């Protein structure tokens, strides 16, 4: 208080002097740096210390700027700053006393980082880490190779405890995989205010016959990119619906993903997964009714093909004959070489194309097998005839039987009739294997397939196929196609003239059965899930319809959507969910904030997986990892390596130095060897 003036502390001094600290007890200002240095006895070298800024508190506001500038330039203040920085960078008293120990710890740190990076490289490439003996494995060989260019690593590996044992490998792999999974869970939770997600579960058996269940999560990140992430494999002794549901619940708890945010689930059509009452999807709905179930579209297309081709005997038999040819080609190396070397003596004649066996579990191989056979038909018959006449008893008898079957016009007609149907459904299958496909996109694609099947069900289409089969039969000198006319008993037909069915009519009726079966199953499989509810959600965004009962069901939606949705549709236009995703992706954040309700609706549509192909890809990776030569791999090690292999991009972003620091900090004895990472 100065007469008629009142002076006080100015908050702008915080910016001019960052070390300023106001003490309410003293009613003045202290120097935070000098006080901290004094408490740690780091100001012994300072000749002149200002008690005003250390203990009593500075209160002369009239000269505050002048005195603060003077204190900031004082030797005592500078010494305090210097000593505090030195203390922060201090490595401990023992290392200050022993420079040699400090250098030893730095060498140990460099060696540990190289050990970790070598292990990450092998996991990233899916290579075996150890061999039959530890010293003969890829991990040890890679370290020895890197040690030939690094004397420090070479010396470290000669130690008795080099931290390269199997137990240490498992610990390092666990640290790496857990860090990757932690980053995935962080991305899911930080994607939006309502971090909803969907799950994909599928199962298979490994090479030892153990049941492995793959779990994947589908979510939309903050940049509006749809992501499907593999979380791990889980070994189960039972695959009932309740067991699978318990496993899913346990996984979500482990990764701190609330089941309240689960909005979609996609599995194959097995009864333990899709069962209406006791399947996994039914058990999950008891815990979260909002988790809508969708039958994997890729599995649907495969099932449709499998059931449709069984409807017509001539198509079913033709595919079976082609399968037997593929087995002969695959199992007999002598026959394969004979077939491929048919034209070695002819310079201008190209070698025949390789035959492709039909695999019952691979979705996209049927049409390729049919085309390969038809394109090389003459060479196939020639090779089969030679094998039948010159090879041993087993191969010769198989070749004779296959040649007799594939030399008929009915076989050629069956393959030609099956080819357009299979190609149509294979394109549908291929389109659904992308993680960007939505449920509405899958339904629209199914509609296109249905219309194509209806187009194929015409006399013109079949006549074209029938004429093509006869042209090929004439070209390849095959016997003409004939059918046995079945005479109807007189007691049923009477004395009148019986109707004689032509060959074309007979096979056309069978061909129609295949198309009818495919169209019927296409509708049946999609109608048996919660796709109707998904369509209602999509209709609100695409058509502007408002379903109050559906909106009240979801906590992330509210009646405000009835107002914001027309406003949004007036400003932005698209005919698909993917189009609206692109709009939100390129939208300014301020504009996006205006349509929070619409964004929540769009996220609900995007997190629903259309297929379980991401889980199928994890099985392909598992079969590359756990082979008969690596069948003793434990479940934990398999899971850690699987995560590293499946998330190569995320693994490449991890820094070995940070993982090495965590590895050292997980034990009380390791800091004495490696010290602290700087």
Residue pairs with C-beta under 8 A, 6 or more apart in sequence:
2 62
7 61
7 62
8 61
9 22
9 29
9 61
9 64
10 61
10 64
13 20
13 64
13 65
13 68
14 20
16 65
16 68
17 68
17 72
19 31
19 32
19 33
19 34
19 72
19 77
20 29
20 31
20 32
20 68
21 29
21 30
21 31
21 32
21 35
22 28
22 29
22 30
23 29
23 30
23 57
26 56
26 57
27 57
27 59
28 52
28 56
28 57
28 58
28 59
29 53
29 57
29 58
29 59
29 64
29 68
30 53
30 54
30 55
30 57
30 58
31 50
31 53
31 54
31 71
31 77
31 80
33 77
33 80
33 81
33 84
34 43
34 49
34 50
34 53
34 54
34 76
34 77
34 80
35 54
36 80
36 84
37 43
37 79
37 80
37 81
37 83
37 84
38 49
38 54
38 80
40 83
40 84
40 87
42 79
42 80
42 83
42 84
42 87
43 49
43 76
43 79
43 80
43 83
45 79
45 83
46 75
46 76
46 79
46 80
47 75
47 76
48 74
48 75
48 76
49 76
50 71
50 74
50 76
52 58
53 71
58 64
58 67
58 68
60 67
71 77
89 678
90 96
91 102
91 675
91 676
92 675
92 676
94 101
95 101
95 102
95 105
95 675
102 675
105 673
105 674
105 675
106 675
107 152
107 155
107 156
108 156
108 673
108 674
108 675
109 660
109 674
109 675
109 677
110 152
110 153
111 152
111 153
111 156
111 157
111 162
112 163
112 660
112 663
112 664
112 674
113 656
113 657
113 660
114 143
114 146
114 150
114 153
115 143
115 162
115 163
115 164
115 172
116 172
116 176
116 656
116 659
116 660
116 663
117 656
118 139
118 142
118 143
118 146
119 129
119 139
119 169
119 172
119 173
119 176
120 176
120 644
120 651
120 654
120 656
121 142
122 128
122 129
122 138
122 139
122 142
123 129
123 173
123 176
123 640
123 641
123 644
123 645
123 651
124 644
124 645
124 648
124 651
124 652
125 645
126 621
126 624
126 625
126 641
126 645
127 138
128 137
128 138
128 629
128 630
129 137
129 138
129 139
129 169
129 641
130 137
130 138
130 139
130 140
130 166
130 169
131 137
131 138
134 140
134 165
134 166
139 164
139 169
140 164
143 153
143 157
143 164
144 157
146 153
147 153
147 154
147 157
148 154
156 162
157 164
170 634
170 636
170 637
170 640
171 663
171 666
172 659
172 663
173 637
173 640
173 641
173 644
174 636
174 640
175 659
175 662
175 663
175 666
176 640
176 644
176 651
176 654
176 659
177 639
177 640
177 641
177 643
177 644
179 654
179 659
180 643
180 644
180 647
180 650
180 651
180 654
181 231
181 232
181 255
181 643
183 650
184 217
184 229
184 231
184 647
184 650
185 255
185 256
185 257
187 219
187 221
187 227
188 195
188 197
188 217
188 219
188 257
189 195
189 256
189 257
190 222
191 219
191 220
191 221
191 222
192 220
192 222
192 599
192 600
192 603
193 596
194 261
194 556
194 600
194 603
195 219
195 261
196 219
196 261
196 262
196 263
196 556
196 603
196 604
196 607
197 217
197 218
197 219
197 257
197 261
197 262
197 263
197 264
197 607
198 217
198 218
198 219
198 262
198 263
198 264
198 265
198 266
198 291
198 607
198 608
198 609
199 215
199 216
199 217
199 218
199 248
199 262
199 264
199 265
199 266
199 291
200 214
200 215
200 216
200 217
200 218
200 228
200 265
200 266
200 267
200 609
200 612
200 614
200 615
201 213
201 214
201 215
201 216
201 244
201 248
201 265
201 267
201 273
201 280
201 612
201 615
202 213
202 214
202 267
202 268
202 296
202 612
202 615
202 616
202 619
203 211
203 212
203 213
203 214
203 236
203 239
204 211
204 212
204 214
204 619
204 622
205 211
205 212
206 212
206 622
206 623
206 626
207 623
207 626
207 627
207 628
207 631
208 626
208 631
210 235
211 235
211 236
211 237
211 239
212 233
212 234
212 235
212 619
212 622
213 233
213 234
213 235
213 236
213 239
213 244
213 247
214 230
214 232
214 233
214 615
214 618
214 619
214 622
215 230
215 231
215 232
215 234
215 247
215 248
215 251
215 615
216 228
216 229
216 230
216 231
216 612
216 614
216 615
216 618
217 228
217 229
217 231
217 257
218 226
218 227
218 228
218 229
218 264
218 435
218 607
218 608
218 609
218 614
219 226
219 227
219 229
219 607
220 226
220 227
220 603
220 606
220 607
221 227
223 585
224 581
224 584
224 585
225 585
226 435
226 436
226 581
226 606
226 607
227 435
228 435
228 609
228 614
229 647
230 614
230 615
230 617
230 618
230 642
230 643
230 646
230 647
231 251
231 255
232 251
232 639
232 642
232 643
233 618
233 622
233 635
233 638
233 639
233 642
234 247
234 251
235 635
236 243
236 244
236 247
239 272
240 272
240 278
241 272
241 273
241 275
241 278
241 279
241 280
241 281
241 282
241 283
242 278
242 283
244 272
244 273
244 280
244 283
245 280
245 283
245 284
245 287
248 280
248 284
249 259
249 287
252 258
252 259
252 262
259 287
259 288
260 288
262 284
262 288
262 290
262 291
263 290
263 291
263 292
263 604
263 607
263 608
264 291
264 292
264 293
264 294
264 607
264 608
264 609
265 280
265 281
265 284
265 291
265 292
265 293
265 294
266 293
266 294
266 295
266 296
266 608
266 609
266 610
266 611
266 612
267 273
267 274
267 280
267 281
267 293
267 295
267 296
267 612
268 274
268 295
268 296
268 299
268 612
269 295
269 296
269 299
269 300
269 303
269 525
271 279
272 279
272 280
273 279
273 280
273 281
274 280
274 281
274 293
274 295
274 528
274 529
275 281
275 282
276 282
281 291
281 293
284 291
284 293
285 291
285 293
290 553
290 554
292 529
292 530
292 533
292 534
292 608
293 529
293 530
294 439
294 529
294 530
294 531
294 534
294 608
294 609
294 610
295 525
295 526
295 528
295 529
296 609
296 610
296 611
296 612
296 613
297 428
297 429
297 432
297 437
297 442
297 446
297 610
297 611
298 363
298 429
298 432
298 433
298 611
298 612
298 613
298 616
299 611
299 612
300 522
300 525
300 526
301 363
301 425
301 426
301 428
301 429
301 432
302 363
302 429
303 521
303 525
304 425
304 518
304 521
304 522
304 525
305 366
305 421
305 422
305 425
305 426
305 518
306 360
307 517
307 518
307 521
308 421
308 514
308 515
308 517
308 518
308 521
309 315
309 316
309 319
309 418
309 421
309 422
309 514
310 316
311 510
311 513
311 514
311 516
311 517
312 414
312 417
312 510
312 511
312 513
312 514
313 510
314 410
314 411
314 413
314 414
314 417
314 507
314 510
315 414
315 415
315 417
315 418
315 510
315 511
315 514
316 414
317 405
317 410
317 411
317 414
318 410
318 411
318 412
318 413
318 414
318 415
318 418
319 358
319 366
319 414
319 415
319 418
321 402
321 405
321 406
321 411
322 358
322 369
322 370
322 373
322 406
322 415
323 357
323 358
324 398
324 401
324 402
324 405
325 355
325 357
325 373
325 380
325 402
325 406
326 355
326 356
326 357
326 358
326 369
327 357
328 335
328 395
328 398
328 399
328 402
329 335
329 336
329 339
329 355
329 357
330 336
330 357
332 387
332 395
332 398
334 387
334 391
334 395
335 383
335 387
335 391
335 395
335 399
338 383
338 386
338 387
339 352
339 355
339 379
339 380
339 383
340 351
340 352
340 354
341 351
342 351
342 352
342 379
342 382
342 383
343 349
343 350
343 351
343 352
343 379
344 351
352 376
352 379
352 380
353 372
353 375
353 376
354 372
355 369
355 372
355 373
355 376
355 380
356 365
356 368
356 369
356 372
357 365
357 369
358 365
358 366
358 369
359 365
363 426
363 429
364 426
364 429
364 430
366 418
366 422
366 426
367 419
367 422
367 423
367 426
370 415
370 418
370 419
370 422
371 419
373 380
373 406
373 415
374 412
374 415
374 416
374 472
377 412
377 472
377 476
378 476
380 406
381 403
381 406
381 407
381 476
384 399
384 400
384 402
384 403
384 406
385 399
385 403
387 395
387 396
387 399
388 396
388 399
388 400
388 403
389 396
390 396
391 399
405 411
407 478
408 478
408 479
409 469
409 470
409 473
409 478
409 479
409 480
409 481
410 481
412 469
412 472
412 473
412 478
413 465
413 466
413 469
413 481
413 507
416 465
416 468
416 469
416 472
417 462
417 465
417 507
417 511
417 514
418 514
420 456
420 461
420 465
421 453
421 456
421 514
421 515
421 518
424 449
424 452
424 453
424 456
425 449
425 518
428 445
428 446
428 448
428 449
431 437
431 445
432 442
432 445
432 610
432 611
432 613
433 611
433 613
435 609
435 614
436 578
437 610
437 611
438 577
438 578
438 605
438 606
438 608
438 610
439 531
439 534
439 535
439 538
439 605
439 608
439 610
440 534
440 535
440 538
440 542
440 576
440 577
440 605
441 576
441 577
441 578
441 610
442 610
442 611
443 526
443 531
443 534
443 535
444 576
446 522
446 526
449 522
450 519
450 522
450 523
453 515
453 518
453 519
453 522
454 515
454 519
455 461
456 515
457 512
457 515
457 516
459 508
462 504
462 507
462 508
462 511
463 504
465 511
466 504
466 507
466 508
469 481
470 480
470 481
472 478
473 479
473 480
473 481
481 503
482 503
483 501
483 503
483 506
485 500
485 501
487 498
488 498
533 550
534 605
534 608
536 545
536 547
536 550
537 550
537 601
537 604
537 605
538 577
538 605
539 545
539 547
540 546
540 547
540 550
540 561
540 565
540 601
541 565
541 577
541 580
541 598
541 601
541 602
541 605
542 575
542 576
542 577
544 565
544 566
544 569
546 561
546 562
546 565
548 559
548 562
551 557
551 558
551 559
551 561
551 562
554 600
554 604
556 600
556 603
556 604
557 597
557 600
557 601
557 604
558 597
560 597
561 597
561 598
561 601
564 594
564 595
564 596
564 597
564 598
565 597
565 598
565 601
567 595
568 595
568 598
572 580
572 583
574 580
574 582
574 583
577 602
577 605
577 606
580 602
581 602
581 606
584 592
584 599
584 602
592 599
617 646
618 642
618 646
621 642
621 645
621 646
622 638
622 642
624 645
625 633
625 638
625 641
625 642
625 645
626 633
626 638
633 641
644 651
657 677
660 674
660 677
661 677
663 670
664 670
664 671
664 674
664 677
665 671
